[in-house]
């Protein structure tokens, strides 16, 4: 019997599928090439110090925390969307972006603030002007009764009046045809055209109705109005002393006419005064220097008369007055 050799039997191992050799070689080479490229890129870049890295890390963390706390966190901003933007180029860029989310300032509030500021400036100028007026002592004189206005504008309120020939302190300010004055310590404005530097001389008073005849002249007449005419002429022109009333013809015979014996410019002054006050004195018509004026034709003024042949007949030496 043949002697058999005992063989040790081992369990059968499953056969692994083998990759092609080219693949097995190419894979490790690709990994090595990738690591080399990354390493070269890092070495070629400018090395950052550890302080810069820490600062950059801290700033980024702080910025992310602030962005998360702001409304609308997580939304991309216009600044981050532009990779070429330089946040250091314009210091106000961030403020401008933030203002987009803020409420716009009201125009009415802006105008109100501007008006308030203008009013404050005007008050300051007014105070300085009044103080300067007290220090310098510049004054002017009024030529008429003037309205006192709160300001130079036509829309200003009226604050009273100041009398004629009054001396007032002026500040030197003039606006819109008005001059600033100081009255009782208050700033007021008056019309500039009625202020003068020197005190005006009062005009002599003209003739007026009434008065007393003091030159001793007297008349005898048939109308009360003729006595009034004599008295007013005598009071205003005492140099006239001769009058004629009664005569045997016409209106003189009726007792309603008077002759005032005067000539030249004084005669015209008397004739114009009587014409102006015809209603108060009951006058119907007046004749002087060959001219006549009558109530009936008053719109025509003084009218010429025909030549009667003499100075007296043409009324060059007296004013003739007829009353109703």
C-alpha positions as CSV (number, residue, x, y, z in Angstrom):
1,X,0.0,0.0,0.0
2,X,1.5,3.1,-1.1
3,X,2.3,5.6,1.7
4,X,0.5,8.8,1.1
5,X,2.0,12.0,2.1
6,X,-0.3,14.0,4.3
7,X,-0.9,17.5,2.8
8,X,-1.9,20.5,5.0
9,X,-5.0,22.0,3.6
10,X,-5.6,25.7,4.0
11,X,-8.9,27.5,3.7
12,X,-9.5,28.9,0.3
13,X,-9.3,32.8,0.1
14,X,-11.5,34.7,-2.1
15,X,-9.8,36.2,-5.0
16,X,-9.6,40.0,-5.1
17,X,-10.3,41.8,-8.2
18,X,-7.2,43.4,-9.4
19,X,-7.1,47.0,-10.8
20,X,-5.2,47.6,-13.9
21,X,-1.6,48.4,-13.1
22,X,-1.8,51.8,-14.9
23,X,-4.6,52.9,-12.5
24,X,-2.7,51.8,-9.5
25,X,0.3,53.9,-10.5
26,X,-1.6,57.0,-11.7
27,X,-3.6,57.6,-8.5
28,X,-0.7,58.1,-6.1
29,X,0.9,60.4,-8.6
30,X,-2.2,62.6,-8.8
31,X,-2.3,63.0,-5.1
32,X,1.4,64.0,-5.0
33,X,0.9,66.6,-7.8
34,X,-2.1,68.2,-6.0
35,X,-0.2,68.5,-2.7
36,X,2.8,70.0,-4.6
37,X,0.6,72.6,-6.3
38,X,-1.1,73.6,-3.0
39,X,2.3,73.9,-1.3
40,X,3.8,76.0,-4.1
41,X,0.8,78.4,-4.0
42,X,1.1,78.9,-0.2
43,X,4.8,79.5,-0.5
44,X,4.3,82.0,-3.4
45,X,1.8,84.0,-1.4
46,X,3.0,86.8,0.9
47,X,3.4,85.3,4.3
48,X,1.2,86.7,7.0
49,X,2.5,87.2,10.5
50,X,0.8,85.7,13.4
51,X,-0.4,89.1,14.7
52,X,-2.0,89.9,11.3
53,X,-3.8,86.6,11.3
54,X,-5.0,87.1,14.9
55,X,-6.2,90.6,14.1
56,X,-7.9,89.5,11.0
57,X,-9.6,86.6,12.8
58,X,-10.7,88.9,15.6
59,X,-12.1,91.6,13.2
60,X,-13.9,89.0,11.2
61,X,-15.5,87.6,14.3
62,X,-16.5,91.0,15.6
63,X,-17.9,92.0,12.2
64,X,-19.9,88.8,11.9
65,X,-21.3,89.3,15.4
66,X,-22.3,92.9,14.7
67,X,-23.9,91.8,11.4
68,X,-25.9,89.1,13.1
69,X,-27.2,91.6,15.6
70,X,-28.3,94.2,13.0
71,X,-31.8,94.0,11.4
72,X,-31.7,92.1,8.1
73,X,-28.7,90.0,9.3
74,X,-27.7,87.3,6.8
75,X,-28.6,89.4,3.8
76,X,-25.7,90.3,1.5
77,X,-24.7,94.0,1.6
78,X,-23.9,96.1,-1.4
79,X,-20.3,96.4,-0.1
80,X,-19.7,92.7,0.2
81,X,-21.3,92.0,-3.1
82,X,-18.5,94.1,-4.9
83,X,-15.2,92.2,-4.6
84,X,-13.3,95.3,-5.9
85,X,-14.8,97.7,-3.3
86,X,-12.3,99.4,-1.0
87,X,-14.0,100.3,2.3
88,X,-11.1,102.6,3.2
89,X,-11.5,104.7,0.1
90,X,-14.5,106.7,1.4
91,X,-14.9,107.1,5.2
92,X,-18.5,108.0,4.7
93,X,-19.4,105.0,2.6
94,X,-20.6,103.0,5.6
95,X,-22.6,105.9,6.9
96,X,-24.2,106.5,3.5
97,X,-25.2,102.9,3.4
98,X,-26.6,103.0,6.9
99,X,-28.6,106.1,6.1
100,X,-30.6,104.3,3.5
101,X,-32.4,102.4,6.2
102,X,-33.0,105.6,8.3
103,X,-36.1,107.8,8.0
104,X,-35.6,110.9,5.7
105,X,-35.4,114.3,7.5
106,X,-38.6,116.3,7.1
107,X,-38.3,119.3,4.8
108,X,-40.7,121.3,6.9
109,X,-38.5,120.6,10.0
110,X,-35.5,121.8,8.0
111,X,-37.3,125.0,6.9
112,X,-38.5,125.6,10.5
113,X,-35.0,125.3,11.8
114,X,-33.7,127.7,9.2
115,X,-36.4,130.3,10.0
116,X,-35.7,129.9,13.7
117,X,-32.0,130.4,13.1
118,X,-32.7,133.5,10.9
119,X,-34.9,134.9,13.7
120,X,-32.1,134.4,16.3
121,X,-29.6,136.2,14.0
122,X,-32.0,139.1,13.4
123,X,-32.5,139.5,17.2
124,X,-28.8,139.5,17.7
125,X,-28.3,142.2,15.0
126,X,-31.2,144.2,16.4
127,X,-29.6,144.2,19.9
128,X,-26.3,145.3,18.5
129,X,-27.9,148.0,16.5
130,X,-29.8,149.4,19.5
131,X,-26.7,149.3,21.7
132,X,-24.7,151.1,19.0
133,X,-27.4,153.7,18.7
134,X,-27.1,154.4,22.4
135,X,-23.4,154.6,22.3
136,X,-23.0,156.8,19.2
137,X,-26.1,158.9,19.8
138,X,-27.1,159.4,16.2
139,X,-30.5,161.1,15.9
140,X,-32.8,162.4,13.2
141,X,-36.0,164.4,13.1
142,X,-39.4,163.5,11.8
143,X,-41.1,165.8,9.3
144,X,-44.5,164.3,9.6
145,X,-46.6,162.2,12.0
146,X,-45.2,158.7,11.2
147,X,-46.4,155.2,11.8
148,X,-44.1,152.9,13.9
149,X,-43.7,149.4,12.4
150,X,-42.5,146.3,14.0
151,X,-40.2,145.5,11.1
152,X,-39.2,146.8,7.6
153,X,-41.6,144.5,5.7
154,X,-44.9,145.8,4.5
155,X,-46.5,142.9,6.3
156,X,-45.2,144.1,9.7
157,X,-47.6,145.1,12.4
158,X,-48.2,148.7,13.3
159,X,-46.9,149.6,16.8
160,X,-48.1,153.1,17.2
161,X,-47.2,156.6,15.9
162,X,-44.5,159.2,16.5
163,X,-45.3,162.9,16.2
164,X,-44.1,165.6,13.8
165,X,-40.8,167.3,14.6
166,X,-39.8,164.6,17.0
167,X,-36.1,163.6,17.6
168,X,-35.4,159.9,17.5
169,X,-32.3,157.7,17.8
170,X,-31.4,155.8,14.6
171,X,-29.4,152.6,14.4
172,X,-28.1,153.1,10.8
173,X,-30.1,150.1,9.5
174,X,-32.2,150.7,6.4
175,X,-34.3,148.1,4.6
176,X,-37.2,148.2,2.1
177,X,-37.5,152.0,2.2
178,X,-37.7,152.1,6.0
179,X,-35.2,153.1,8.7
180,X,-34.8,151.5,12.1
181,X,-35.2,153.8,15.0
182,X,-35.2,153.3,18.8
183,X,-38.3,154.6,20.6
184,X,-38.6,154.0,24.4
185,X,-35.9,151.4,24.2
186,X,-37.8,149.4,21.6
187,X,-36.7,148.7,18.0
188,X,-39.2,150.3,15.5
189,X,-39.2,151.1,11.8
190,X,-40.4,154.3,10.0
191,X,-40.6,155.4,6.4
192,X,-37.1,156.8,5.5
193,X,-38.3,159.7,3.4
194,X,-39.7,161.5,6.4
195,X,-36.5,161.7,8.4
196,X,-34.0,164.6,8.2
197,X,-30.8,165.3,10.0
198,X,-31.5,168.9,11.0
199,X,-34.6,170.0,12.8
200,X,-37.0,171.5,10.3
201,X,-38.2,175.1,10.9
202,X,-42.0,175.2,11.4
203,X,-43.8,176.8,8.5
204,X,-45.5,180.0,9.4
205,X,-49.2,179.5,9.9
206,X,-51.4,180.7,7.1
207,X,-54.6,182.7,7.3
208,X,-57.4,181.0,9.1
209,X,-61.1,181.6,9.8
210,X,-61.9,183.4,13.0
211,X,-59.6,185.8,14.8
212,X,-60.1,189.3,16.0
213,X,-59.7,192.5,14.0
214,X,-57.2,194.7,15.9
215,X,-56.6,197.6,13.5
216,X,-59.7,199.6,14.4
217,X,-61.5,199.2,11.1
218,X,-65.2,198.6,10.9
219,X,-68.0,198.2,8.4
220,X,-71.8,198.8,8.1
221,X,-73.4,196.0,6.0
222,X,-76.8,194.4,5.3
223,X,-75.7,190.7,5.7
224,X,-74.1,189.0,8.7
225,X,-71.7,187.1,6.4
226,X,-70.1,190.5,5.4
227,X,-69.2,191.2,9.0
228,X,-67.6,187.8,9.1
229,X,-65.6,188.5,5.9
230,X,-64.4,191.8,7.3
231,X,-63.3,190.2,10.6
232,X,-61.4,187.4,9.0
233,X,-59.6,189.6,6.5
234,X,-58.7,192.2,9.2
235,X,-57.4,189.5,11.6
236,X,-55.1,187.9,8.9
237,X,-54.1,191.0,7.0
238,X,-54.2,193.9,9.5
239,X,-52.4,196.1,7.0
240,X,-55.7,196.4,5.1
241,X,-57.8,199.1,6.7
242,X,-60.2,200.4,4.0
243,X,-63.5,198.6,3.1
244,X,-66.6,199.6,1.1
245,X,-70.1,198.3,1.6
246,X,-73.1,200.4,0.9
247,X,-73.5,202.1,-2.4
248,X,-76.5,203.1,-4.5
249,X,-76.2,200.5,-7.2
250,X,-76.5,196.8,-7.7
251,X,-75.6,194.4,-5.0
252,X,-73.9,197.1,-2.9
253,X,-77.3,198.8,-2.8
254,X,-78.8,195.5,-1.6
255,X,-76.4,195.4,1.3
256,X,-74.8,192.1,0.2
257,X,-71.5,193.2,-1.3
258,X,-68.1,194.4,0.1
259,X,-65.0,195.9,-1.5
260,X,-61.7,195.1,0.2
261,X,-59.3,197.9,-0.9
262,X,-56.0,196.1,-1.7
263,X,-53.8,195.5,-4.7
264,X,-51.0,193.3,-6.0
265,X,-50.0,189.9,-4.5
266,X,-51.8,190.7,-1.2
267,X,-55.0,191.1,-3.1
268,X,-54.5,187.7,-4.7
269,X,-53.8,186.1,-1.3
270,X,-57.0,187.5,0.1
271,X,-59.0,186.5,-3.0
272,X,-57.7,182.9,-3.0
273,X,-58.4,182.6,0.8
274,X,-62.0,183.7,0.3
275,X,-62.4,181.4,-2.6
276,X,-61.1,178.4,-0.6
277,X,-63.5,179.2,2.3
278,X,-66.5,180.4,0.2
279,X,-68.9,177.8,1.8
280,X,-68.1,178.9,5.3
281,X,-68.5,182.6,4.5
282,X,-71.6,182.3,2.3
283,X,-69.9,183.8,-0.8
284,X,-71.6,183.7,-4.2
285,X,-68.8,185.2,-6.4
286,X,-65.5,187.1,-6.2
287,X,-63.9,189.6,-8.7
288,X,-60.2,190.7,-8.7
289,X,-57.8,192.0,-11.3
290,X,-60.3,191.6,-14.2
291,X,-61.0,188.0,-13.3
292,X,-64.1,186.4,-11.7
293,X,-64.8,183.2,-9.8
294,X,-68.3,182.0,-9.0
295,X,-69.9,179.1,-7.2
296,X,-72.1,178.5,-10.2
297,X,-69.1,178.0,-12.5
298,X,-66.5,176.9,-10.0
299,X,-65.3,174.1,-12.2
300,X,-63.9,176.7,-14.6
301,X,-61.7,178.4,-12.0
302,X,-60.9,182.1,-12.5
303,X,-62.3,183.4,-15.7
304,X,-61.3,186.5,-17.6
305,X,-63.6,189.6,-17.9
306,X,-63.9,192.3,-20.5
307,X,-62.1,195.6,-20.1
308,X,-64.3,198.1,-18.4
309,X,-61.9,201.0,-19.0
310,X,-60.3,201.8,-15.6
311,X,-58.3,200.3,-12.8
312,X,-61.1,200.5,-10.4
313,X,-63.7,199.3,-12.8
314,X,-61.5,196.3,-13.7
315,X,-61.1,195.6,-9.9
316,X,-57.2,196.0,-9.8
317,X,-57.3,198.1,-6.7
318,X,-59.8,196.1,-4.6
319,X,-61.4,192.6,-4.1
320,X,-65.1,192.6,-4.7
321,X,-67.1,190.0,-2.8
322,X,-70.8,189.3,-3.2
323,X,-72.7,187.0,-0.7
324,X,-76.0,185.3,-0.9
